[in-house]
Amino acid sequence: MQEKECTYTTAQVGRYMMNKMSPEEETLFQEHLISCPTCRRKLQEMRNLAAALSANHPNSLAKREYKKRHFVKILVSILLFFSGGYGIYLWYSYSLEEKIIPPASPDIFHHTDSLQTPDTLKITRDTVK
């Protein structure tokens, strides 16, 4: 049995590998791959070559390292932003706590004749003297 000659070129196999074919062409080529061992071999060789080139490419390693550093910088920035915000919140909430402020004048009854305390104890001028 004689094997029929393949009509697809290496360039067309490359177009398929790089997703440059139209959906119709891609479907036809995928159907062709089922019955053509030559095209399957070409496609596998191209994939192996692309993987070898990308793994040994010096810029790919540098890009990965750059991306990792960039990610770490962004992560640290986010952590500092939120921790700084939390610190400001704590400082602000601490500064809003009630503080006992002494009266401006020595006479605590300068506006009224009696004071009402939170525990409902009534203090008058007569009880203080």
Secondary structure, DSSP 8 states (H G I E B T S, - for coil): ---------HHHHHHHHTT-S-HHHHHHHHHHHHH-HHHHHHHHHHHHHHHHHHHH-HHHHHHHHHHHHHHHHHHHHHHHHHHHHHHHHHHHHHHTS------SSS-TTSS-SEEE-TTS-EEEHHHH-
